[in-house]
Amino acid sequence: MRDKAEDHRTAAERHEAAAENHERAAAFWDENRDAERAELQREMAQYEREGAKLERRWAALVDPDAARSEIGAAELVIRDTHQGAKQASEILTRLAKTLERSASLAEAHAQRRERAGGTDDAAEERQAAQRAHEAAQCARSQAEQWLTLAGKRDT
C-alpha cells in the first residue's frame, strides 16, 4: 500500500510541475500580448493543481499509517472514491472544453497566418489544433469513465 501512496504523491508532484509550466507559458503569452492564450494556460494550470489535489487525496487514502479502523477506512474509500470520481469527471469535462477553445484559437491563428502568406506557420497551428482536438476527445472519454465509476456507487 505504501508504494501506491508514493505513486500518488509522485503523480501529484508531476501535476504541480505541469501547473508551473502552464504558468510560465501564460507569462510568455502575456508578454506577447495574447491574452486569450495566456488565460487558457492559466486555466490549464488550475486543472493541473486540481489533479495534484486529487492525487494527494488518493495518497492519503492508501497510506498504511493512517489512523483509521479497517471498516472506517473502507467506508472512507467508497465515499471518497465516489466523490473523487465525480470531481475528476467534472474537471476533465472542463478541461475538454478548454482544449476545444484552444483548438479553435489555433485554427483561427492558422487562417490568419495563411492569409498573411505564412504557410509553414499555418501548418504548425493546424497541427496544434489537431493535437488539442485529440486531447479534448481523450479528456471527454476519461470524464465519461470517471462518471461511470461514480454512477456505480449511485445504483
C-alpha positions in Angstrom: 0.0 0.0 0.0 2.9 2.4 0.8 4.0 2.0 -2.9 0.6 3.1 -4.1 0.6 6.1 -1.8 4.0 7.0 -3.1 2.8 6.6 -6.7 0.0 9.1 -6.0 2.4 11.5 -4.3 4.7 11.3 -7.3 1.7 11.9 -9.6 0.8 15.0 -7.5 4.3 16.3 -8.0 4.0 15.8 -11.8 0.7 17.7 -11.8 2.3 20.6 -9.8 5.2 20.7 -12.2 2.8 20.8 -15.2 0.9 23.6 -13.5 4.2 25.6 -13.1 4.9 25.0 -16.8 1.5 26.3 -17.7 2.0 29.4 -15.5 5.3 30.1 -17.4 3.5 29.7 -20.7 0.8 32.1 -19.5 3.5 34.6 -18.7 5.1 34.1 -22.1 1.7 34.8 -23.8 1.1 37.8 -21.6 4.5 39.2 -22.8 3.4 38.6 -26.4 0.1 40.3 -25.8 -2.0 37.2 -26.5 -4.5 37.4 -23.6 -6.6 34.5 -24.8 -3.8 32.0 -24.9 -2.5 33.3 -21.6 -5.9 32.8 -20.0 -6.1 29.2 -21.4 -2.7 28.5 -20.0 -3.8 29.8 -16.5 -6.9 27.6 -16.7 -4.7 24.6 -17.6 -2.5 25.4 -14.6 -5.6 25.3 -12.4 -6.7 22.0 -13.8 -3.3 20.5 -13.1 -3.4 21.8 -9.5 -6.8 20.1 -9.1 -5.3 16.9 -10.4 -2.5 17.2 -7.8 -5.1 17.7 -5.1 -6.9 14.6 -6.1 -3.7 12.6 -6.2 -2.8 13.7 -2.7 -6.3 12.6 -1.5 -5.7 9.2 -3.1 -2.3 9.0 -1.4 -3.9 9.8 2.0 -6.5 7.0 1.4 -4.0 4.3 0.7 -1.4 5.3 3.3 -1.0 2.3 5.7 0.0 4.6 8.5 -3.4 6.3 8.5 -5.1 6.0 11.9 -8.4 4.5 10.7 -10.1 1.3 11.5 -10.5 -1.2 8.7 -14.2 -0.6 8.5 -13.9 3.1 8.7 -11.2 3.2 6.1 -13.3 1.1 3.7 -16.2 3.5 4.2 -14.0 6.4 3.5 -12.5 4.8 0.4 -16.0 4.2 -1.0 -17.2 7.7 -0.2 -14.1 9.4 -1.3 -13.8 7.3 -4.5 -17.4 8.3 -5.4 -16.8 12.0 -4.7 -13.3 11.9 -6.3 -14.7 10.2 -9.4 -17.4 12.9 -9.8 -14.9 15.6 -9.3 -12.4 14.1 -11.7 -15.2 13.8 -14.3 -16.1 17.5 -13.8 -12.5 18.6 -14.1 -11.9 16.5 -17.2 -15.1 17.9 -18.8 -14.0 21.4 -18.2 -10.5 20.5 -19.5 -12.1 19.2 -22.7 -14.0 22.4 -23.2 -10.8 24.4 -22.6 -8.9 22.3 -25.1 -11.6 22.8 -27.7 -11.3 26.5 -27.2 -7.6 26.2 -27.6 -8.0 24.2 -30.8 -10.4 26.9 -32.2 -8.0 29.6 -31.3 -5.2 27.7 -33.1 -7.4 27.2 -36.2 -8.1 31.0 -36.2 -4.4 31.7 -36.0 -3.8 29.3 -38.8 -6.3 31.1 -41.0 -4.7 34.5 -40.2 -1.2 33.2 -41.0 -2.4 31.6 -44.3 -3.9 35.0 -45.3 -0.5 36.6 -44.4 1.4 34.1 -46.5 2.9 32.1 -43.7 2.0 28.6 -44.8 4.6 26.9 -42.6 3.3 28.8 -39.5 -0.3 28.0 -40.5 0.6 24.3 -40.8 2.1 24.3 -37.3 -1.1 26.0 -35.9 -3.2 23.4 -37.7 -1.1 20.6 -36.1 -1.5 22.3 -32.7 -5.3 22.5 -33.3 -5.4 18.8 -34.2 -3.5 17.8 -31.1 -5.8 19.9 -28.9 -8.9 18.3 -30.5 -7.4 14.8 -29.8 -6.6 15.8 -26.3 -10.1 17.1 -25.8 -11.6 13.8 -27.1 -9.3 11.9 -24.7 -10.4 14.1 -21.8 -14.1 13.6 -22.6 -13.6 9.9 -22.8 -11.8 9.8 -19.4 -14.5 12.1 -17.9 -17.1 9.5 -19.0 -15.2 6.7 -17.5 -14.9 8.6 -14.1 -18.6 9.4 -14.3 -19.4 5.7 -14.9 -17.3 4.9 -11.8 -19.2 7.5 -9.8 -22.5 6.2 -11.1 -21.8 2.6 -9.9 -22.0 3.9 -6.3 -25.3 5.6 -7.0 -27.1 2.4 -8.0 
